[in-house]
Amino acid sequence: MRRLKFLLRPQWLALAAVVALFAFLCFSVLAPWQLGKNTSTAERNELINQSTESEPVAIGELLTSTDPATGEPSFAAQDEWRRVTATGTYLQDQEVLVRLRVVQQLPAYEVVTPFQLTDGPIVLVNRGYVLPEQGTAPPPFEAAPAGEVTLGAHLRQAEDGSRASIEEAGHVQVYNIDPEQIGSVVGVSAIDGYLQLESDQPGGLGVIALPQTDSGPYLGYGLQWLAFGIMAPLGLAYFVRAELRERRKASGESEDTAPEDTAPEGVTLPLPTESDPVAAEPEFTLPTRKQRKSKSKNTSVPSTANDVRLADRYGKKR
């Protein structure tokens, strides 16, 4: 009953609720979040590895589906990072810059130019990056070549264009490569996705490297959150058990401990008699020679015994 009352105290109930909520978040949100990122990273790495080992194919072979939003051809998600070839013409007047990019830990712009496929739809081409000059102003860069060219590139999925475009420094600038948003700004209708140029391609600028194919720390983070979700309730149970044990020890000592009549070593308490039911003074017994020898140097004979011996010597108490 005492344990139940102890566990039902408000502070313990609040602590138990916090621990339960933390464990729930570990198993339902935090661990799945990191494990999901590990799964998506592993899938991306597999696609990148497959693309680097395979030969490029014509982009028209992968445009098998139609995007219901735009009505333009599209490609399957598992075809991202595939190496493709595309033949057509750059639409130089519809070029945009993608701002707030980072290349080798430096701020950069990426240049995106629409590309009209021969006997096919329009696709956006990420020509590469340029580094700003004089603060954040975009530098002059080489224009896309005129006439028909053949490109080698990687297929990429579209990004989410959640921020509106701006016009600055003589260029239309966007924050994401979203074909629908860019198409509405420059007046073209492009497929849902874009091409990222490989090195040494017509109209190419600074080459954007492929992502590293390491798995990252996400699996370890996910396992850590699972471990935290298990350890939190176990830790609470341990502290509750320790608290109950200490309380049980404290209550046992208070019950077993009772005041007793004690006297210093060498002092004999007198017993009451019929003639003198209440003893007036205690009688003292001097320690023996053996007892005195057994005491350490720091231990002295009780002062009460010395007082009695001196009193007997001078006849003050007989």
C-alpha positions in Angstrom: 0.0 0.0 0.0 2.9 2.3 0.8 4.5 1.6 -2.5 1.2 2.4 -4.3 0.9 5.7 -2.5 4.5 6.5 -3.3 4.1 5.8 -7.0 0.9 7.8 -7.2 2.5 11.0 -6.2 2.2 13.8 -8.7 5.9 14.2 -9.4 6.3 10.5 -10.1 3.3 10.5 -12.3 4.6 13.5 -14.3 8.0 11.8 -14.7 6.4 8.6 -15.9 4.3 10.5 -18.4 7.4 12.3 -19.8 9.3 9.0 -20.1 6.4 7.3 -21.8 6.0 10.2 -24.3 9.7 10.2 -25.0 9.7 6.4 -25.6 6.7 6.7 -27.9 8.4 9.4 -30.0 11.6 7.3 -30.2 9.7 4.4 -31.7 7.1 6.2 -33.8 8.9 9.3 -35.1 12.6 9.6 -34.4 13.8 6.1 -35.2 11.6 5.7 -38.4 12.8 9.2 -39.6 16.4 8.2 -39.5 15.9 4.7 -40.7 13.8 6.0 -43.6 16.6 8.4 -44.5 19.0 5.5 -44.5 16.7 3.5 -46.8 16.3 6.4 -49.3 20.1 7.1 -49.2 20.8 3.4 -49.9 18.3 3.4 -52.8 19.9 6.6 -54.3 23.4 5.2 -54.0 22.3 2.0 -55.8 20.8 4.0 -58.6 24.0 6.1 -58.9 26.2 3.1 -58.9 24.1 1.4 -61.6 24.1 4.6 -63.7 27.9 4.9 -63.7 28.3 1.3 -64.7 25.7 1.3 -67.5 25.9 2.8 -71.0 23.8 5.9 -71.8 20.5 5.5 -73.6 18.4 7.9 -75.7 16.2 10.0 -73.4 13.2 9.1 -75.6 13.4 5.5 -74.4 12.7 6.5 -70.8 9.9 8.9 -71.4 7.2 6.3 -71.3 4.6 7.9 -69.0 2.6 11.2 -69.1 2.5 13.6 -66.2 -1.2 14.2 -65.4 -0.6 17.7 -64.2 1.2 19.1 -67.3 0.3 16.4 -69.9 4.0 16.2 -70.8 6.0 12.9 -71.0 7.8 11.9 -67.8 10.1 9.2 -66.6 9.8 6.6 -63.7 11.4 7.4 -60.3 13.7 4.4 -60.5 15.2 5.9 -63.7 16.7 8.9 -61.8 20.5 9.2 -62.3 20.3 7.2 -65.5 22.8 8.3 -68.1 21.0 9.5 -71.2 21.8 11.2 -74.5 19.6 14.1 -75.8 19.7 15.7 -79.2 18.1 19.1 -79.8 18.5 22.9 -79.5 19.0 25.2 -76.5 16.4 27.9 -76.0 18.8 30.6 -75.1 16.2 33.3 -74.3 14.4 31.3 -71.7 17.4 30.8 -69.3 17.2 31.1 -65.5 19.6 31.1 -62.6 19.1 28.9 -59.5 20.3 30.9 -56.4 21.4 29.8 -53.0 23.4 26.8 -54.1 26.5 25.5 -52.4 29.5 24.0 -54.4 32.5 22.9 -52.4 31.3 24.9 -49.4 31.1 28.1 -51.5 27.9 30.0 -52.6 27.1 29.5 -56.2 24.5 29.9 -58.9 23.3 27.1 -61.2 22.4 27.9 -64.8 19.3 26.1 -66.2 18.4 26.4 -69.9 15.4 24.8 -71.6 16.3 22.3 -74.3 14.0 21.5 -77.2 14.4 17.8 -78.1 14.4 16.9 -81.8 11.0 15.5 -82.5 10.2 15.6 -78.8 9.2 17.7 -75.8 11.2 20.4 -74.0 13.4 19.4 -71.1 15.3 21.7 -68.7 19.1 21.3 -68.7 21.2 22.2 -65.7 24.4 23.4 -67.5 26.4 23.6 -64.3 27.4 26.2 -61.7 29.1 29.6 -61.7 30.6 31.4 -58.6 29.4 34.9 -57.8 31.7 37.9 -58.1 31.7 41.1 -56.1 29.5 39.9 -53.3 26.5 38.0 -54.4 26.2 39.3 -58.0 26.2 36.5 -60.6 29.3 36.7 -62.9 29.3 36.8 -66.7 29.2 33.2 -68.1 29.3 31.6 -71.5 26.0 31.4 -73.4 24.5 28.2 -74.5 25.6 27.2 -78.1 23.2 27.8 -81.0 22.1 25.0 -83.3 21.5 21.4 -82.8 23.7 19.6 -80.3 23.8 16.2 -78.6 24.2 16.1 -74.8 25.3 13.5 -72.3 23.6 13.9 -69.0 22.0 12.3 -65.9 18.2 12.2 -65.4 17.1 14.1 -62.3 13.8 14.4 -60.6 12.1 17.8 -60.2 12.6 19.8 -57.1 9.8 21.4 -55.1 9.5 25.1 -56.1 7.9 26.5 -52.9 9.3 30.1 -53.2 8.4 32.6 -55.9 10.9 33.6 -58.5 12.6 37.0 -58.7 14.4 39.1 -61.3 17.7 40.5 -60.3 21.0 41.5 -61.9 19.4 41.1 -65.4 18.4 37.4 -64.8 15.3 35.5 -63.8 16.3 33.7 -60.6 14.5 30.8 -58.8 15.3 28.8 -55.7 14.6 25.3 -57.0 14.6 23.5 -60.3 10.9 23.0 -60.7 9.9 22.6 -64.4 6.3 23.7 -63.8 7.4 26.9 -62.0 10.2 27.7 -64.4 8.0 26.9 -67.4 5.4 29.3 -66.2 8.0 32.1 -65.7 9.8 31.8 -69.1 6.8 30.6 -71.1 7.6 27.0 -71.9 6.1 23.6 -71.1 8.8 21.1 -70.0 8.7 17.5 -68.8 8.6 16.7 -65.1 12.3 16.4 -64.4 15.6 17.8 -65.8 19.0 16.9 -67.1 22.2 17.4 -65.3 25.1 17.7 -67.7 28.2 15.5 -67.5 31.7 16.9 -68.0 32.8 18.2 -71.4 29.4 18.7 -72.9 28.2 21.5 -75.3 27.1 24.5 -73.2 28.5 23.0 -70.0 29.8 25.2 -67.2 31.1 24.1 -63.8 30.5 20.4 -63.5 28.2 19.4 -60.6 29.7 16.3 -59.1 27.5 13.2 -58.3 26.7 12.7 -54.6 29.0 10.5 -52.6 27.7 7.0 -52.3 28.4 6.4 -48.6 25.5 5.3 -46.5 25.9 8.1 -44.0 25.2 8.0 -40.2 21.4 7.5 -40.5 21.4 3.8 -39.6 23.4 4.4 -36.5 21.2 7.3 -35.5 18.1 5.2 -36.0 19.5 2.4 -33.8 20.4 5.0 -31.2 16.9 6.3 -31.0 15.6 2.7 -30.6 18.1 2.2 -27.8 17.0 5.4 -26.1 13.4 4.4 -26.3 14.2 1.1 -24.5 16.6 2.6 -21.9 14.2 5.4 -20.8 11.6 3.1 -19.2 14.3 0.9 -17.8 16.0 3.8 -16.2 12.8 5.0 -14.6 12.1 1.6 -13.2 15.7 1.5 -11.8 15.3 4.8 -10.0 11.9 3.9 -8.6 13.2 0.6 -7.3 16.2 2.3 -5.7 14.0 4.9 -4.1 11.7 2.3 -2.7 14.7 0.3 -1.3 16.1 3.4 0.4 12.7 4.2 1.9 12.3 0.6 3.2 15.8 0.8 4.8 15.0 4.1 6.5 11.7 2.8 7.9 13.3 -0.4 9.2 16.0 1.5 11.1 13.4 3.8 12.7 11.4 0.8 13.9 14.3 -1.3 15.2 16.1 1.6 16.9 14.9 2.3 20.5 16.5 4.4 23.2 18.5 2.3 25.7 20.1 3.3 29.0 23.7 3.4 28.3 26.6 4.4 30.4 30.2 5.3 29.6 32.8 2.6 29.8 33.9 2.1 33.4 30.7 3.6 34.8 28.3 1.3 36.7 24.8 2.6 37.1 23.3 1.9 40.5 20.2 -0.2 40.8 17.3 1.1 42.9 16.8 -0.6 46.3 14.0 -0.7 48.8 15.7 1.8 51.1 16.8 4.1 48.3 14.4 3.6 45.4 16.1 6.4 43.4 19.9 6.4 43.4 21.3 9.8 44.1 24.6 9.4 42.3 26.1 6.7 40.1 28.9 4.6 41.3 32.1 4.5 39.3 34.5 1.7 38.6 38.0 2.4 37.7 39.3 0.7 34.6 41.7 -2.2 35.1 45.4 -2.1 34.2 44.7 -4.4 31.2 41.9 -2.1 30.0 44.2 0.9 30.3 47.0 -0.8 28.3 44.6 -1.7 25.5 43.5 1.9 24.9 45.3 3.8 22.2 47.4 6.9 22.9 44.6 9.2 21.8 42.2 7.5 24.2 42.2 8.9 27.7 40.7 7.5 30.8 37.2 9.0 31.3 37.4 12.2 33.3 34.7 11.1 35.7 36.9 8.2 36.9 39.8 10.6 37.5 37.6 12.9 39.4 36.4 10.1 41.7 40.0 8.9 42.4 41.1 12.4 43.3 38.0 12.8 45.6 38.9 9.6 47.4 42.5 10.7 47.8 41.6 14.0 49.5 38.7 12.6 51.5 36.0 14.6 49.9 33.8 11.6 49.0 33.9 8.4 51.0 
